Amino acid sequence: MSLEFSLIAEDGKARRGRIGTAHGPVDTPAFLPVGTAATVKAMRPEDVAATGFSTILANTYHLMLRPGAERVAALGGLHQFMNWPGPILTDSGGFQVMSLAKLRKISEEGVAFRSHLDGDKHLLTPERAIEIEHLLDADISMAFDECTPFPASEKEARLSMELSMRWAERSRRAFRDRQGYGLFGIDQGGVYPDLRLASARALTQIGFDGYALGGLAVGEGQEAMLKVLDETVPALPKDRPRYLMGVGRPDDMVAAVARGIDLFDCVLPTRSGRTSQAFTRFGTVNLRNARHQDDPRPLDESCACPVCARYSRAYLHHLARAGEILGGMLLTEHNLRYYGGLMEGLRGAIESGRLADFADAFARDQARGDIAPL
């Protein structure tokens, strides 16, 4: 294993850890802002770092198509290209295999598809996906997989999982081990416990630097997702990081951390910021709502971020209704600050052995909801 991982503290099943990468440490539990096309939308890289994040996610599929992995490599790699000095995790493109179903054809070799940009034909195989991630200089690469859609029958989920496990083995063989760089395998199997456990056994036998759970948060609901975690996480190696892909609702993350998950990613905080939604201690706030138009209060009076310190709800409401770019920028910054603070709170709670108290207080605040002024 070329990617260092150490456990600093545990509280029940929850873990406080640190991943050592070529571009710096990742303190876990950690959330990774999504920078699909080498940018976290509406944010400069230095501003993303200022919100409390050391690591971001970029996407193999999108960067393969534009500007091209070979071009990024010639320009010094993704870190230099986008001015991000910290660790980068790259998704291998498996989610796009599912989401772009009308443009692709799956075979044992890989996925043949037409670009959604210009219609050009491409073939993405496990070997090519790993090569692209290497050219991008990703600190953490993901094995190429098929993200099983929901709903799927047991037979469909089994065939999909077994294909992903064969691709995982090819991904492992194609990966070039280097100190500070690692490859994660992806557990699949839909909502079927036997398939999830079979996938975990197959991945463990191959051997990866970390283990992800894919194919969740695709419509199955929180109860089903947490059931999969309860049944699958204990089957993953304890001495390796665990990554729940595409999950980013605050309540989902708190519940998943309590079940032993270390890493998350999701477009939710940035996409919500661009659509006038803000995350606060007391739940989600829609800034387009007319009740904010005369409200001089900050978004969250308990938040110390620059947005809450300098701008009122009334002004943010005005920006949202006027369609001003600044509105999306400010709300994205606030949302990332909220997510960074949530992760920091979870890490501190685990270190002090009070995760249950933290989760209870979080649930009470969220249940209270955002209350309008009298």
N, C-alpha and C positions, 0 to 999 in steps of 0.2 A: 504494500500500500504506500503510495507516494503522497497522500494527503493526510496531514496530521489531524487527529481529533482527540481532544481531552475532555473528560467530564470534571467539572469544577464542583458541582453540587447536585444533589437529587432531593426531591420532595415527593414521596410516593412514586408514581411513574414519571413525573415531570423531571426534566434534566436541564441543568445550566451547563453549557459547554462552550468550547472554542475550537473552530476549524482553522488550521494554519494553511494559508495558500501562498502562492508565489507573489501575490500583490497585497499581502497583509492578512490579518486575522478577521474571522467572522464570529462574533459573539452570539451565541444562541441561547434561547429561542430568538430567531431573526426573521424579519419580513423583508422580502426583496422587491423594491419598486420595479415595475415592468418598463424596460426601455426597448421595446420590440425592435425598432428600426434604428438602434444606436442613439436613442434619445428618450428620456422620460418626458412625456408630452407636457408642454407649458412650463418646463423647469430647465434652468441651466444646470450643468453637472455640479458646479460648486454649490449651488443652492440645494440640490438634492443631498449633498454631503452635510450641509449645514442643518438639515432637518433631522439628522441623527443616523444616517444610513452609511454603511461601509461597502455594501454590496448591491449590485443591480442584476437584473435578468435581461438578456437580449435573445433574439430569435434567429435560429439558423435558417429557417425557410425564407423569411423576409430579407435577411441580409444576403443570402445566396442569390436572390433575384435582383436586389438593388441595395448597395452599389456593386455587389459581387465579392465573394470571399477572397479571391486572388487579389483584387484591387485593395481591399482592406489590409491584407498581409503586406503588400508592396508599400503601403503607406505607414507601416510600423505596427500593425495590429490594432485591435479594437480599442484598447486602452488609450493609445496615442491618438487614434483617429477621432474619438469622441471626447478626448480630454477627461477621461475617468481613470484616476490612478489606482483605485481600489479593486477588489475582486469582482469578477464577472462570471455569472453562470449562464450558459446558453441552453435553451430548449432545443431538442434535436429536430423538431418539426413534426413530431407524432400527433400533436393536437390538430395541426393543419390537415393531416391525413384524414381526420374525422370531419373537421369543420368545412373542408372544401370538397365534400363527397362528390359533387357534380362535375368536378374538374379532374378526377383522378381514377386510376385503376390499380388495384393492389394485386401483387403476385408474390411468389416466394422470394424473388430477387429483390423487390422493393416496391416503390410507388412511382408509377408513371403519371404525370399530370401536365396540364397546361397552366402556364402562369396566369394568375388573375390580373396581371398588369398588361400583358401584350399577347397572350395566347400561345407563346412559344412552348415547345415540348421540353420536358425535363424528366430525368430519372433520379430519384432520391433513394439510395440504398443505405444500409447501415454503414458500409465502408465510406461512402461519399459524405454522409452526415458527420461522421467522426473526422474526416479530412477537413470539412468546412469548419468545424469547431476548433480544430487545431490551427487552421489558417487565421481564424479570428483571435486566437490566443486566449481562449476561455480558460479561466482557472478551474471551473467545474463544468465538465461536459456531461450531457445526458445521453444514454443509450437510445438508439432509434427504436421506436415502438409504434404500435397502432393503438391509439386511444379508443378503447371500446366505448361505443355510444350507449346512451340510455334512452329508452329501455332496450335490452337485448335478452334474448332467450339464453338459457343455460348452455345450449349447444353453440350459439353464436359467440357467447362470451368465452367459452372454452377454446374454440378454434382461434379466436383473436388472441387470447392469452398465449396459447402455444406458439403462434407465429411470432409474437413479441419476444418470447423466450429464445427462440432460434435467432432472431435478430439481435437479442441482447448478447448472445455468445459471439456472434460475428462482430458486434460493436466492441466487445472486450478485446478480441484478437486484433482489431484495427487500431485500437488506442495506443498511443506512444507514451509509456510511463516516463514522467519527469518529476523531479522533486517540486512539490508545491502545486502540482496539477493532479486532478482526479476525475474519475468517471463514475457516475451514479447509474445503477440499474433501476428499472421502473416496474414495480409490481402492478399487475393487471388481473382482471377476473370479474369485473363488474361488481355486483352486490352478492356474489355467491361465495360463501366462506371456504368451501373446499378448493375452489379455483384460486382464490387469493392465497391460501396456504401453499398450494402446489407451486404457485408463482414465486412465493417467498423462498421455498426450498430450492427451486431451480436457480434463482439469482444468487443465493448464498453459496451454492455449489460452484457457480462460475467465479464469484468473488469480485466485489466492487468496493470502491472507496466510500460509497454511501448508497442509501437505498431510498427510493421515492415511491409514493403511492400515487398512481395516475388513474384517470377515468372516474374521478369523483368530482362533486360539485358540478355535475352535468345534468341535473334534474332529479336526482334520487331523493333529495331532501336531507335535512340535518340528521334525523333519527337514523336513517339507513346509513349515512356516511359514518356516523360515530360508531355504529354497530360494526362496520367494516374495520374501523381502527381498533376497536376492542378485541377483535378476533385476529387481526393481522399483525399489528405492531409488536406483540410479544414474540412473534416468529422471526423478526428481523434482528440481525446482530446488534447487541447492546453497545459494542465498542465503535460503532459507525454512525454517522449522522443519518437522520430520518427526515424526509422532505415530503410534505403534503402539497402536491402540485395544484395550482390554480385556485387555492382556497384563501379567501381574504376577508370574509365577514368577521368583524371583531368577536362576536360570540362564538363563531365556529373556531377561531384561533385559540381563544381561551380554553374551550373544551378540548381541543386537540392537543394543546400543550400539556394538559393534565393527563393525557393518554400517551405521552412520550414523544410527541412530534417536535422537531427542532427547527425546521425551515418552512417558510410559506412564500408564495408569490400570488399576485392578483392585480388586475387592472382596476379594481374597484375604487381605491382612493383617488387615483388620477382621473379616471373616467367620470367619477361622481363629481369631482371638482369642476370639470368642464361642462357638467350638466346641472350646475347650481345646487349640488347636494353637499352638505358638510357633515362630518362626523364629530360628535362631541361626547363629553362624559355622559350626557343624558340622552343619547340616541342621535338619530339622523335628523338634520334640519334642512328643509327645502327653502332656499333663499328666494325663490320666485313667489312664495306665498305672500299675499297682501298684508298679513299680520305683521310683517317685518318692516313695512315702509316708514313707520314713524318711531322705530325702536332704536334708541341710542346705545343699547347694551352691546358688548362684544358677542361674538358667536358663543364663546364658552368662558365664563368669568373665572374659571379655575385654570384656564390655559394661559401659559406665559409666552406663546408664540408671537412673533411680530405682527401677524394679521390681527390677532385678538387684542394686542396692545394698541394698535393704531387705527383700526377701522370698525365702524359700527355696523350693526345688522342693517340699518336703514341704507347705508352706502352700498353695502354688498348686494342688497336687494335691488337698488337702483342699477348697479352694474349688470346684474343678471337680467333684469327686464329690458335693459338697453342693448343687451347682446355685446357688451364691451369685452374685449380680450382680457383686460385686467381682471375681470371677475373670475374667469377660469384660472388665471395664474394665482391669484390670492387664495382661492378655495383649494386648489391643488396643494399649495404650500401648507396651508393649515391642515389638510387631511393627512399629508405625509408626516407633519409634526405630531398629529394625534397617533398615527400608527407607530411612529418611532417611540413616542412616550409609552404606548401600551406595551411594546416589546421590552422597553427598559423596566417598566413596572413588573412584568412577568419574570424577568431575569432576577430582579431584586427580591421578589417574593419567594422564588425558589431558593435563592441563596440563604434567606433568613428562615426558611421552613414554614412560611405562612401563605402558601399558594391558595389553600382553601379559603382563607379569610379574604385574600385579594379577589378571588373569583366570586365570592358571595357579595362583596361590596360592588364589584363590577355589575353583577346581575341586578342588584337593587337600584343602582343609578340608571341603568338602561331601562328598567321597568317603570321608573318614575316618568321618564320621557321629558321632552323639552316643553317647559311650561311658559305660556305667554304672560307678559307682565300684566298686572291689574290695571 
